[in-house]
Amino acid sequence: MSHRIDSTAEHTERSLVSMVASGDEAAAAELLRLYGESVLRFVYRRVGEQMEDAEEVTLDTFGSAVKMASAYDSSASV
């Protein structure tokens, strides 16, 4: 049976999600710093290029991710 070894990035992501699940606000801020811009660009194109709407959806998305971090299945990629 072969086991997949996590890359450093995957390990870091999983560690951050674990810390977010335990209530670590700095870890939540780090996830937003790492992925906020990418999510914002993705959402921006899908909301008719309305920046205010894209920002709101992005913040809602990260808020939901923080709330649901404790339900994260660490066998899946982040």
mmCIF file of the N, C-alpha and C atoms, coordinates in Angstrom:
data_MODEL
# 
_entry.id   MODEL 
# 
loop_
_atom_site.group_PDB 
_atom_site.id 
_atom_site.type_symbol 
_atom_site.label_atom_id 
_atom_site.label_alt_id 
_atom_site.label_comp_id 
_atom_site.label_asym_id 
_atom_site.label_entity_id 
_atom_site.label_seq_id 
_atom_site.pdbx_PDB_ins_code 
_atom_site.Cartn_x 
_atom_site.Cartn_y 
_atom_site.Cartn_z 
_atom_site.occupancy 
_atom_site.B_iso_or_equiv 
_atom_site.pdbx_formal_charge 
_atom_site.auth_seq_id 
_atom_site.auth_comp_id 
_atom_site.auth_asym_id 
_atom_site.auth_atom_id 
_atom_site.pdbx_PDB_model_num 
ATOM 1   N N  . MET A 1 1  ? 0.842   -1.165 0.000   1.00 0.00 ? 1  MET A N  1 
ATOM 2   C CA . MET A 1 1  ? 0.000   0.000  0.000   1.00 0.00 ? 1  MET A CA 1 
ATOM 3   C C  . MET A 1 1  ? 0.892   1.235  0.000   1.00 0.00 ? 1  MET A C  1 
ATOM 4   N N  . SER A 1 2  ? 0.640   2.146  -0.922  1.00 0.00 ? 2  SER A N  1 
ATOM 5   C CA . SER A 1 2  ? 1.458   3.348  -0.960  1.00 0.00 ? 2  SER A CA 1 
ATOM 6   C C  . SER A 1 2  ? 0.722   4.486  -0.260  1.00 0.00 ? 2  SER A C  1 
ATOM 7   N N  . HIS A 1 3  ? 1.490   5.306  0.411   1.00 0.00 ? 3  HIS A N  1 
ATOM 8   C CA . HIS A 1 3  ? 0.943   6.477  1.095   1.00 0.00 ? 3  HIS A CA 1 
ATOM 9   C C  . HIS A 1 3  ? 1.483   7.713  0.420   1.00 0.00 ? 3  HIS A C  1 
ATOM 10  N N  . ARG A 1 4  ? 0.593   8.649  0.193   1.00 0.00 ? 4  ARG A N  1 
ATOM 11  C CA . ARG A 1 4  ? 1.009   9.900  -0.419  1.00 0.00 ? 4  ARG A CA 1 
ATOM 12  C C  . ARG A 1 4  ? 1.635   10.779 0.658   1.00 0.00 ? 4  ARG A C  1 
ATOM 13  N N  . ILE A 1 5  ? 2.760   11.350 0.345   1.00 0.00 ? 5  ILE A N  1 
ATOM 14  C CA . ILE A 1 5  ? 3.436   12.253 1.277   1.00 0.00 ? 5  ILE A CA 1 
ATOM 15  C C  . ILE A 1 5  ? 3.020   13.674 0.943   1.00 0.00 ? 5  ILE A C  1 
ATOM 16  N N  . ASP A 1 6  ? 2.584   14.404 1.963   1.00 0.00 ? 6  ASP A N  1 
ATOM 17  C CA . ASP A 1 6  ? 2.166   15.784 1.761   1.00 0.00 ? 6  ASP A CA 1 
ATOM 18  C C  . ASP A 1 6  ? 3.342   16.655 1.358   1.00 0.00 ? 6  ASP A C  1 
ATOM 19  N N  . SER A 1 7  ? 3.082   17.562 0.434   1.00 0.00 ? 7  SER A N  1 
ATOM 20  C CA . SER A 1 7  ? 4.081   18.576 0.132   1.00 0.00 ? 7  SER A CA 1 
ATOM 21  C C  . SER A 1 7  ? 4.102   19.556 1.299   1.00 0.00 ? 7  SER A C  1 
ATOM 22  N N  . THR A 1 8  ? 5.107   20.377 1.339   1.00 0.00 ? 8  THR A N  1 
ATOM 23  C CA . THR A 1 8  ? 5.197   21.376 2.403   1.00 0.00 ? 8  THR A CA 1 
ATOM 24  C C  . THR A 1 8  ? 3.982   22.293 2.390   1.00 0.00 ? 8  THR A C  1 
ATOM 25  N N  . ALA A 1 9  ? 3.534   22.699 1.200   1.00 0.00 ? 9  ALA A N  1 
ATOM 26  C CA . ALA A 1 9  ? 2.378   23.590 1.098   1.00 0.00 ? 9  ALA A CA 1 
ATOM 27  C C  . ALA A 1 9  ? 1.123   22.917 1.636   1.00 0.00 ? 9  ALA A C  1 
ATOM 28  N N  . GLU A 1 10 ? 0.905   21.650 1.276   1.00 0.00 ? 10 GLU A N  1 
ATOM 29  C CA . GLU A 1 10 ? -0.275  20.937 1.770   1.00 0.00 ? 10 GLU A CA 1 
ATOM 30  C C  . GLU A 1 10 ? -0.210  20.786 3.285   1.00 0.00 ? 10 GLU A C  1 
ATOM 31  N N  . HIS A 1 11 ? 0.962   20.478 3.802   1.00 0.00 ? 11 HIS A N  1 
ATOM 32  C CA . HIS A 1 11 ? 1.119   20.342 5.249   1.00 0.00 ? 11 HIS A CA 1 
ATOM 33  C C  . HIS A 1 11 ? 0.811   21.672 5.944   1.00 0.00 ? 11 HIS A C  1 
ATOM 34  N N  . THR A 1 12 ? 1.323   22.748 5.387   1.00 0.00 ? 12 THR A N  1 
ATOM 35  C CA . THR A 1 12 ? 1.086   24.072 5.956   1.00 0.00 ? 12 THR A CA 1 
ATOM 36  C C  . THR A 1 12 ? -0.395  24.418 5.917   1.00 0.00 ? 12 THR A C  1 
ATOM 37  N N  . GLU A 1 13 ? -1.059  24.148 4.787   1.00 0.00 ? 13 GLU A N  1 
ATOM 38  C CA . GLU A 1 13 ? -2.493  24.419 4.676   1.00 0.00 ? 13 GLU A CA 1 
ATOM 39  C C  . GLU A 1 13 ? -3.276  23.633 5.722   1.00 0.00 ? 13 GLU A C  1 
ATOM 40  N N  . ARG A 1 14 ? -2.972  22.362 5.848   1.00 0.00 ? 14 ARG A N  1 
ATOM 41  C CA . ARG A 1 14 ? -3.676  21.525 6.829   1.00 0.00 ? 14 ARG A CA 1 
ATOM 42  C C  . ARG A 1 14 ? -3.426  22.019 8.242   1.00 0.00 ? 14 ARG A C  1 
ATOM 43  N N  . SER A 1 15 ? -2.203  22.421 8.528   1.00 0.00 ? 15 SER A N  1 
ATOM 44  C CA . SER A 1 15 ? -1.877  22.957 9.850   1.00 0.00 ? 15 SER A CA 1 
ATOM 45  C C  . SER A 1 15 ? -2.661  24.237 10.120  1.00 0.00 ? 15 SER A C  1 
ATOM 46  N N  . LEU A 1 16 ? -2.737  25.102 9.114   1.00 0.00 ? 16 LEU A N  1 
ATOM 47  C CA . LEU A 1 16 ? -3.493  26.343 9.279   1.00 0.00 ? 16 LEU A CA 1 
ATOM 48  C C  . LEU A 1 16 ? -4.969  26.061 9.534   1.00 0.00 ? 16 LEU A C  1 
ATOM 49  N N  . VAL A 1 17 ? -5.553  25.150 8.777   1.00 0.00 ? 17 VAL A N  1 
ATOM 50  C CA . VAL A 1 17 ? -6.969  24.821 8.971   1.00 0.00 ? 17 VAL A CA 1 
ATOM 51  C C  . VAL A 1 17 ? -7.185  24.248 10.361  1.00 0.00 ? 17 VAL A C  1 
ATOM 52  N N  . SER A 1 18 ? -6.265  23.414 10.810  1.00 0.00 ? 18 SER A N  1 
ATOM 53  C CA . SER A 1 18 ? -6.359  22.849 12.156  1.00 0.00 ? 18 SER A CA 1 
ATOM 54  C C  . SER A 1 18 ? -6.307  23.957 13.211  1.00 0.00 ? 18 SER A C  1 
ATOM 55  N N  . MET A 1 19 ? -5.415  24.914 13.019  1.00 0.00 ? 19 MET A N  1 
ATOM 56  C CA . MET A 1 19 ? -5.304  26.030 13.965  1.00 0.00 ? 19 MET A CA 1 
ATOM 57  C C  . MET A 1 19 ? -6.553  26.910 13.911  1.00 0.00 ? 19 MET A C  1 
ATOM 58  N N  . VAL A 1 20 ? -7.104  27.118 12.709  1.00 0.00 ? 20 VAL A N  1 
ATOM 59  C CA . VAL A 1 20 ? -8.340  27.889 12.576  1.00 0.00 ? 20 VAL A CA 1 
ATOM 60  C C  . VAL A 1 20 ? -9.461  27.184 13.338  1.00 0.00 ? 20 VAL A C  1 
ATOM 61  N N  . ALA A 1 21 ? -9.535  25.862 13.194  1.00 0.00 ? 21 ALA A N  1 
ATOM 62  C CA . ALA A 1 21 ? -10.573 25.085 13.872  1.00 0.00 ? 21 ALA A CA 1 
ATOM 63  C C  . ALA A 1 21 ? -10.489 25.220 15.387  1.00 0.00 ? 21 ALA A C  1 
ATOM 64  N N  . SER A 1 22 ? -9.274  25.437 15.889  1.00 0.00 ? 22 SER A N  1 
ATOM 65  C CA . SER A 1 22 ? -9.107  25.591 17.332  1.00 0.00 ? 22 SER A CA 1 
ATOM 66  C C  . SER A 1 22 ? -9.281  27.041 17.789  1.00 0.00 ? 22 SER A C  1 
ATOM 67  N N  . GLY A 1 23 ? -9.660  27.917 16.865  1.00 0.00 ? 23 GLY A N  1 
ATOM 68  C CA . GLY A 1 23 ? -9.948  29.305 17.232  1.00 0.00 ? 23 GLY A CA 1 
ATOM 69  C C  . GLY A 1 23 ? -8.804  30.277 17.058  1.00 0.00 ? 23 GLY A C  1 
ATOM 70  N N  . ASP A 1 24 ? -7.763  29.893 16.377  1.00 0.00 ? 24 ASP A N  1 
ATOM 71  C CA . ASP A 1 24 ? -6.593  30.754 16.186  1.00 0.00 ? 24 ASP A CA 1 
ATOM 72  C C  . ASP A 1 24 ? -6.888  31.822 15.124  1.00 0.00 ? 24 ASP A C  1 
ATOM 73  N N  . GLU A 1 25 ? -7.097  33.045 15.575  1.00 0.00 ? 25 GLU A N  1 
ATOM 74  C CA . GLU A 1 25 ? -7.433  34.149 14.663  1.00 0.00 ? 25 GLU A CA 1 
ATOM 75  C C  . GLU A 1 25 ? -6.269  34.502 13.737  1.00 0.00 ? 25 GLU A C  1 
ATOM 76  N N  . ALA A 1 26 ? -5.052  34.357 14.206  1.00 0.00 ? 26 ALA A N  1 
ATOM 77  C CA . ALA A 1 26 ? -3.886  34.648 13.358  1.00 0.00 ? 26 ALA A CA 1 
ATOM 78  C C  . ALA A 1 26 ? -3.822  33.663 12.195  1.00 0.00 ? 26 ALA A C  1 
ATOM 79  N N  . ALA A 1 27 ? -4.173  32.409 12.436  1.00 0.00 ? 27 ALA A N  1 
ATOM 80  C CA . ALA A 1 27 ? -4.189  31.411 11.363  1.00 0.00 ? 27 ALA A CA 1 
ATOM 81  C C  . ALA A 1 27 ? -5.283  31.745 10.351  1.00 0.00 ? 27 ALA A C  1 
ATOM 82  N N  . ALA A 1 28 ? -6.431  32.197 10.822  1.00 0.00 ? 28 ALA A N  1 
ATOM 83  C CA . ALA A 1 28 ? -7.513  32.597 9.912   1.00 0.00 ? 28 ALA A CA 1 
ATOM 84  C C  . ALA A 1 28 ? -7.062  33.780 9.058   1.00 0.00 ? 28 ALA A C  1 
ATOM 85  N N  . ALA A 1 29 ? -6.378  34.729 9.670   1.00 0.00 ? 29 ALA A N  1 
ATOM 86  C CA . ALA A 1 29 ? -5.864  35.881 8.926   1.00 0.00 ? 29 ALA A CA 1 
ATOM 87  C C  . ALA A 1 29 ? -4.825  35.441 7.894   1.00 0.00 ? 29 ALA A C  1 
ATOM 88  N N  . GLU A 1 30 ? -4.019  34.444 8.249   1.00 0.00 ? 30 GLU A N  1 
ATOM 89  C CA . GLU A 1 30 ? -3.000  33.941 7.318   1.00 0.00 ? 30 GLU A CA 1 
ATOM 90  C C  . GLU A 1 30 ? -3.658  33.251 6.118   1.00 0.00 ? 30 GLU A C  1 
ATOM 91  N N  . LEU A 1 31 ? -4.712  32.476 6.347   1.00 0.00 ? 31 LEU A N  1 
ATOM 92  C CA . LEU A 1 31 ? -5.433  31.859 5.226   1.00 0.00 ? 31 LEU A CA 1 
ATOM 93  C C  . LEU A 1 31 ? -5.996  32.933 4.299   1.00 0.00 ? 31 LEU A C  1 
ATOM 94  N N  . LEU A 1 32 ? -6.562  33.970 4.880   1.00 0.00 ? 32 LEU A N  1 
ATOM 95  C CA . LEU A 1 32 ? -7.095  35.075 4.073   1.00 0.00 ? 32 LEU A CA 1 
ATOM 96  C C  . LEU A 1 32 ? -5.970  35.757 3.295   1.00 0.00 ? 32 LEU A C  1 
ATOM 97  N N  . ARG A 1 33 ? -4.838  35.959 3.943   1.00 0.00 ? 33 ARG A N  1 
ATOM 98  C CA . ARG A 1 33 ? -3.695  36.584 3.264   1.00 0.00 ? 33 ARG A CA 1 
ATOM 99  C C  . ARG A 1 33 ? -3.210  35.721 2.103   1.00 0.00 ? 33 ARG A C  1 
ATOM 100 N N  . LEU A 1 34 ? -3.145  34.421 2.330   1.00 0.00 ? 34 LEU A N  1 
ATOM 101 C CA . LEU A 1 34 ? -2.632  33.512 1.309   1.00 0.00 ? 34 LEU A CA 1 
ATOM 102 C C  . LEU A 1 34 ? -3.588  33.334 0.128   1.00 0.00 ? 34 LEU A C  1 
ATOM 103 N N  . TYR A 1 35 ? -4.883  33.291 0.405   1.00 0.00 ? 35 TYR A N  1 
ATOM 104 C CA . TYR A 1 35 ? -5.839  32.917 -0.644  1.00 0.00 ? 35 TYR A CA 1 
ATOM 105 C C  . TYR A 1 35 ? -6.875  33.972 -0.967  1.00 0.00 ? 35 TYR A C  1 
ATOM 106 N N  . GLY A 1 36 ? -6.920  35.038 -0.198  1.00 0.00 ? 36 GLY A N  1 
ATOM 107 C CA . GLY A 1 36 ? -7.949  36.055 -0.394  1.00 0.00 ? 36 GLY A CA 1 
ATOM 108 C C  . GLY A 1 36 ? -7.943  36.677 -1.772  1.00 0.00 ? 36 GLY A C  1 
ATOM 109 N N  . GLU A 1 37 ? -6.790  37.035 -2.265  1.00 0.00 ? 37 GLU A N  1 
ATOM 110 C CA . GLU A 1 37 ? -6.693  37.692 -3.577  1.00 0.00 ? 37 GLU A CA 1 
ATOM 111 C C  . GLU A 1 37 ? -7.149  36.760 -4.701  1.00 0.00 ? 37 GLU A C  1 
ATOM 112 N N  . SER A 1 38 ? -6.751  35.504 -4.631  1.00 0.00 ? 38 SER A N  1 
ATOM 113 C CA . SER A 1 38 ? -7.159  34.537 -5.654  1.00 0.00 ? 38 SER A CA 1 
ATOM 114 C C  . SER A 1 38 ? -8.665  34.311 -5.643  1.00 0.00 ? 38 SER A C  1 
ATOM 115 N N  . VAL A 1 39 ? -9.213  34.173 -4.454  1.00 0.00 ? 39 VAL A N  1 
ATOM 116 C CA . VAL A 1 39 ? -10.666 33.979 -4.339  1.00 0.00 ? 39 VAL A CA 1 
ATOM 117 C C  . VAL A 1 39 ? -11.386 35.228 -4.830  1.00 0.00 ? 39 VAL A C  1 
ATOM 118 N N  . LEU A 1 40 ? -10.890 36.395 -4.456  1.00 0.00 ? 40 LEU A N  1 
ATOM 119 C CA . LEU A 1 40 ? -11.509 37.650 -4.891  1.00 0.00 ? 40 LEU A CA 1 
ATOM 120 C C  . LEU A 1 40 ? -11.529 37.749 -6.416  1.00 0.00 ? 40 LEU A C  1 
ATOM 121 N N  . ARG A 1 41 ? -10.428 37.447 -7.056  1.00 0.00 ? 41 ARG A N  1 
ATOM 122 C CA . ARG A 1 41 ? -10.384 37.507 -8.531  1.00 0.00 ? 41 ARG A CA 1 
ATOM 123 C C  . ARG A 1 41 ? -11.362 36.517 -9.153  1.00 0.00 ? 41 ARG A C  1 
ATOM 124 N N  . PHE A 1 42 ? -11.429 35.317 -8.592  1.00 0.00 ? 42 PHE A N  1 
ATOM 125 C CA . PHE A 1 42 ? -12.355 34.296 -9.083  1.00 0.00 ? 42 PHE A CA 1 
ATOM 126 C C  . PHE A 1 42 ? -13.805 34.781 -8.961  1.00 0.00 ? 42 PHE A C  1 
ATOM 127 N N  . VAL A 1 43 ? -14.148 35.294 -7.799  1.00 0.00 ? 43 VAL A N  1 
ATOM 128 C CA . VAL A 1 43 ? -15.515 35.753 -7.540  1.00 0.00 ? 43 VAL A CA 1 
ATOM 129 C C  . VAL A 1 43 ? -15.839 36.988 -8.374  1.00 0.00 ? 43 VAL A C  1 
ATOM 130 N N  . TYR A 1 44 ? -14.893 37.895 -8.497  1.00 0.00 ? 44 TYR A N  1 
ATOM 131 C CA . TYR A 1 44 ? -15.096 39.152 -9.223  1.00 0.00 ? 44 TYR A CA 1 
ATOM 132 C C  . TYR A 1 44 ? -15.631 38.912 -10.631 1.00 0.00 ? 44 TYR A C  1 
ATOM 133 N N  . ARG A 1 45 ? -15.035 37.941 -11.315 1.00 0.00 ? 45 ARG A N  1 
ATOM 134 C CA . ARG A 1 45 ? -15.480 37.645 -12.678 1.00 0.00 ? 45 ARG A CA 1 
ATOM 135 C C  . ARG A 1 45 ? -16.891 37.063 -12.699 1.00 0.00 ? 45 ARG A C  1 
ATOM 136 N N  . ARG A 1 46 ? -17.280 36.408 -11.625 1.00 0.00 ? 46 ARG A N  1 
ATOM 137 C CA . ARG A 1 46 ? -18.576 35.737 -11.591 1.00 0.00 ? 46 ARG A CA 1 
ATOM 138 C C  . ARG A 1 46 ? -19.714 36.608 -11.069 1.00 0.00 ? 46 ARG A C  1 
ATOM 139 N N  . VAL A 1 47 ? -19.390 37.764 -10.539 1.00 0.00 ? 47 VAL A N  1 
ATOM 140 C CA . VAL A 1 47 ? -20.443 38.673 -10.057 1.00 0.00 ? 47 VAL A CA 1 
ATOM 141 C C  . VAL A 1 47 ? -20.534 39.912 -10.947 1.00 0.00 ? 47 VAL A C  1 
ATOM 142 N N  . GLY A 1 48 ? -20.204 39.739 -12.220 1.00 0.00 ? 48 GLY A N  1 
ATOM 143 C CA . GLY A 1 48 ? -20.333 40.837 -13.173 1.00 0.00 ? 48 GLY A CA 1 
ATOM 144 C C  . GLY A 1 48 ? -19.343 41.957 -12.965 1.00 0.00 ? 48 GLY A C  1 
ATOM 145 N N  . GLU A 1 49 ? -18.165 41.605 -12.434 1.00 0.00 ? 49 GLU A N  1 
ATOM 146 C CA . GLU A 1 49 ? -17.087 42.572 -12.210 1.00 0.00 ? 49 GLU A CA 1 
ATOM 147 C C  . GLU A 1 49 ? -17.524 43.741 -11.325 1.00 0.00 ? 49 GLU A C  1 
ATOM 148 N N  . GLN A 1 50 ? -18.292 43.412 -10.307 1.00 0.00 ? 50 GLN A N  1 
ATOM 149 C CA . GLN A 1 50 ? -18.722 44.387 -9.301  1.00 0.00 ? 50 GLN A CA 1 
ATOM 150 C C  . GLN A 1 50 ? -17.857 44.168 -8.050  1.00 0.00 ? 50 GLN A C  1 
ATOM 151 N N  . MET A 1 51 ? -16.886 45.062 -7.832  1.00 0.00 ? 51 MET A N  1 
ATOM 152 C CA . MET A 1 51 ? -15.904 44.860 -6.777  1.00 0.00 ? 51 MET A CA 1 
ATOM 153 C C  . MET A 1 51 ? -16.547 44.769 -5.393  1.00 0.00 ? 51 MET A C  1 
ATOM 154 N N  . GLU A 1 52 ? -17.503 45.615 -5.092  1.00 0.00 ? 52 GLU A N  1 
ATOM 155 C CA . GLU A 1 52 ? -18.133 45.588 -3.768  1.00 0.00 ? 52 GLU A CA 1 
ATOM 156 C C  . GLU A 1 52 ? -18.791 44.230 -3.518  1.00 0.00 ? 52 GLU A C  1 
ATOM 157 N N  . ASP A 1 53 ? -19.488 43.709 -4.518  1.00 0.00 ? 53 ASP A N  1 
ATOM 158 C CA . ASP A 1 53 ? -20.124 42.393 -4.392  1.00 0.00 ? 53 ASP A CA 1 
ATOM 159 C C  . ASP A 1 53 ? -19.071 41.297 -4.244  1.00 0.00 ? 53 ASP A C  1 
ATOM 160 N N  . ALA A 1 54 ? -18.006 41.388 -5.027  1.00 0.00 ? 54 ALA A N  1 
ATOM 161 C CA . ALA A 1 54 ? -16.944 40.382 -4.963  1.00 0.00 ? 54 ALA A CA 1 
ATOM 162 C C  . ALA A 1 54 ? -16.280 40.375 -3.588  1.00 0.00 ? 54 ALA A C  1 
ATOM 163 N N  . GLU A 1 55 ? -16.041 41.544 -3.025  1.00 0.00 ? 55 GLU A N  1 
ATOM 164 C CA . GLU A 1 55 ? -15.434 41.624 -1.698  1.00 0.00 ? 55 GLU A CA 1 
ATOM 165 C C  . GLU A 1 55 ? -16.353 41.010 -0.640  1.00 0.00 ? 55 GLU A C  1 
ATOM 166 N N  . GLU A 1 56 ? -17.650 41.298 -0.745  1.00 0.00 ? 56 GLU A N  1 
ATOM 167 C CA . GLU A 1 56 ? -18.605 40.755 0.221   1.00 0.00 ? 56 GLU A CA 1 
ATOM 168 C C  . GLU A 1 56 ? -18.667 39.228 0.137   1.00 0.00 ? 56 GLU A C  1 
ATOM 169 N N  . VAL A 1 57 ? -18.742 38.709 -1.085  1.00 0.00 ? 57 VAL A N  1 
ATOM 170 C CA . VAL A 1 57 ? -18.796 37.254 -1.266  1.00 0.00 ? 57 VAL A CA 1 
ATOM 171 C C  . VAL A 1 57 ? -17.503 36.604 -0.767  1.00 0.00 ? 57 VAL A C  1 
ATOM 172 N N  . THR A 1 58 ? -16.377 37.230 -1.037  1.00 0.00 ? 58 THR A N  1 
ATOM 173 C CA . THR A 1 58 ? -15.091 36.690 -0.592  1.00 0.00 ? 58 THR A CA 1 
ATOM 174 C C  . THR A 1 58 ? -15.025 36.630 0.931   1.00 0.00 ? 58 THR A C  1 
ATOM 175 N N  . LEU A 1 59 ? -15.425 37.705 1.592   1.00 0.00 ? 59 LEU A N  1 
ATOM 176 C CA . LEU A 1 59 ? -15.406 37.704 3.060   1.00 0.00 ? 59 LEU A CA 1 
ATOM 177 C C  . LEU A 1 59 ? -16.391 36.686 3.615   1.00 0.00 ? 59 LEU A C  1 
ATOM 178 N N  . ASP A 1 60 ? -17.565 36.564 2.998   1.00 0.00 ? 60 ASP A N  1 
ATOM 179 C CA . ASP A 1 60 ? -18.532 35.548 3.421   1.00 0.00 ? 60 ASP A CA 1 
ATOM 180 C C  . ASP A 1 60 ? -17.959 34.143 3.256   1.00 0.00 ? 60 ASP A C  1 
ATOM 181 N N  . THR A 1 61 ? -17.246 33.938 2.168   1.00 0.00 ? 61 THR A N  1 
ATOM 182 C CA . THR A 1 61 ? -16.635 32.638 1.893   1.00 0.00 ? 61 THR A CA 1 
ATOM 183 C C  . THR A 1 61 ? -15.623 32.283 2.977   1.00 0.00 ? 61 THR A C  1 
ATOM 184 N N  . PHE A 1 62 ? -14.752 33.223 3.313   1.00 0.00 ? 62 PHE A N  1 
ATOM 185 C CA . PHE A 1 62 ? -13.763 32.952 4.350   1.00 0.00 ? 62 PHE A CA 1 
ATOM 186 C C  . PHE A 1 62 ? -14.415 32.827 5.723   1.00 0.00 ? 62 PHE A C  1 
ATOM 187 N N  . GLY A 1 63 ? -15.460 33.588 5.967   1.00 0.00 ? 63 GLY A N  1 
ATOM 188 C CA . GLY A 1 63 ? -16.201 33.446 7.227   1.00 0.00 ? 63 GLY A CA 1 
ATOM 189 C C  . GLY A 1 63 ? -16.784 32.052 7.365   1.00 0.00 ? 63 GLY A C  1 
ATOM 190 N N  . SER A 1 64 ? -17.360 31.551 6.285   1.00 0.00 ? 64 SER A N  1 
ATOM 191 C CA . SER A 1 64 ? -17.907 30.187 6.292   1.00 0.00 ? 64 SER A CA 1 
ATOM 192 C C  . SER A 1 64 ? -16.798 29.157 6.480   1.00 0.00 ? 64 SER A C  1 
ATOM 193 N N  . ALA A 1 65 ? -15.673 29.377 5.835   1.00 0.00 ? 65 ALA A N  1 
ATOM 194 C CA . ALA A 1 65 ? -14.548 28.445 5.973   1.00 0.00 ? 65 ALA A CA 1 
ATOM 195 C C  . ALA A 1 65 ? -14.073 28.380 7.418   1.00 0.00 ? 65 ALA A C  1 
ATOM 196 N N  . VAL A 1 66 ? -14.019 29.529 8.084   1.00 0.00 ? 66 VAL A N  1 
ATOM 197 C CA . VAL A 1 66 ? -13.597 29.561 9.485   1.00 0.00 ? 66 VAL A CA 1 
ATOM 198 C C  . VAL A 1 66 ? -14.610 28.811 10.351  1.00 0.00 ? 66 VAL A C  1 
ATOM 199 N N  . LYS A 1 67 ? -15.887 29.071 10.125  1.00 0.00 ? 67 LYS A N  1 
ATOM 200 C CA . LYS A 1 67 ? -16.931 28.409 10.919  1.00 0.00 ? 67 LYS A CA 1 
ATOM 201 C C  . LYS A 1 67 ? -16.921 26.901 10.727  1.00 0.00 ? 67 LYS A C  1 
ATOM 202 N N  . MET A 1 68 ? -16.579 26.455 9.514   1.00 0.00 ? 68 MET A N  1 
ATOM 203 C CA . MET A 1 68 ? -16.653 25.034 9.205   1.00 0.00 ? 68 MET A CA 1 
ATOM 204 C C  . MET A 1 68 ? -15.303 24.320 9.298   1.00 0.00 ? 68 MET A C  1 
ATOM 205 N N  . ALA A 1 69 ? -14.270 25.017 9.736   1.00 0.00 ? 69 ALA A N  1 
ATOM 206 C CA . ALA A 1 69 ? -12.927 24.435 9.791   1.00 0.00 ? 69 ALA A CA 1 
ATOM 207 C C  . ALA A 1 69 ? -12.880 23.168 10.643  1.00 0.00 ? 69 ALA A C  1 
ATOM 208 N N  . SER A 1 70 ? -13.660 23.122 11.694  1.00 0.00 ? 70 SER A N  1 
ATOM 209 C CA . SER A 1 70 ? -13.624 21.946 12.568  1.00 0.00 ? 70 SER A CA 1 
ATOM 210 C C  . SER A 1 70 ? -14.211 20.709 11.893  1.00 0.00 ? 70 SER A C  1 
ATOM 211 N N  . ALA A 1 71 ? -14.978 20.895 10.812  1.00 0.00 ? 71 ALA A N  1 
ATOM 212 C CA . ALA A 1 71 ? -15.563 19.771 10.085  1.00 0.00 ? 71 ALA A CA 1 
ATOM 213 C C  . ALA A 1 71 ? -14.662 19.299 8.939   1.00 0.00 ? 71 ALA A C  1 
ATOM 214 N N  . TYR A 1 72 ? -13.532 19.947 8.758   1.00 0.00 ? 72 TYR A N  1 
ATOM 215 C CA . TYR A 1 72 ? -12.619 19.610 7.661   1.00 0.00 ? 72 TYR A CA 1 
ATOM 216 C C  . TYR A 1 72 ? -12.092 18.188 7.812   1.00 0.00 ? 72 TYR A C  1 
ATOM 217 N N  . ASP A 1 73 ? -12.169 17.417 6.733   1.00 0.00 ? 73 ASP A N  1 
ATOM 218 C CA . ASP A 1 73 ? -11.635 16.056 6.678   1.00 0.00 ? 73 ASP A CA 1 
ATOM 219 C C  . ASP A 1 73 ? -10.188 16.155 6.219   1.00 0.00 ? 73 ASP A C  1 
ATOM 220 N N  . SER A 1 74 ? -9.260  15.972 7.122   1.00 0.00 ? 74 SER A N  1 
ATOM 221 C CA . SER A 1 74 ? -7.847  16.191 6.801   1.00 0.00 ? 74 SER A CA 1 
ATOM 222 C C  . SER A 1 74 ? -7.280  15.177 5.815   1.00 0.00 ? 74 SER A C  1 
ATOM 223 N N  . SER A 1 75 ? -8.063  14.184 5.428   1.00 0.00 ? 75 SER A N  1 
ATOM 224 C CA . SER A 1 75 ? -7.573  13.255 4.401   1.00 0.00 ? 75 SER A CA 1 
ATOM 225 C C  . SER A 1 75 ? -7.765  13.847 3.004   1.00 0.00 ? 75 SER A C  1 
ATOM 226 N N  . ALA A 1 76 ? -8.523  14.940 2.915   1.00 0.00 ? 76 ALA A N  1 
ATOM 227 C CA . ALA A 1 76 ? -8.751  15.628 1.646   1.00 0.00 ? 76 ALA A CA 1 
ATOM 228 C C  . ALA A 1 76 ? -7.811  16.823 1.544   1.00 0.00 ? 76 ALA A C  1 
ATOM 229 N N  . SER A 1 77 ? -7.543  17.248 0.315   1.00 0.00 ? 77 SER A N  1 
ATOM 230 C CA . SER A 1 77 ? -6.712  18.428 0.157   1.00 0.00 ? 77 SER A CA 1 
ATOM 231 C C  . SER A 1 77 ? -7.514  19.666 0.527   1.00 0.00 ? 77 SER A C  1 
ATOM 232 N N  . VAL A 1 78 ? -6.824  20.685 0.955   1.00 0.00 ? 78 VAL A N  1 
ATOM 233 C CA . VAL A 1 78 ? -7.490  21.925 1.333   1.00 0.00 ? 78 VAL A CA 1 
ATOM 234 C C  . VAL A 1 78 ? -8.010  22.593 0.079   1.00 0.00 ? 78 VAL A C  1 
# 
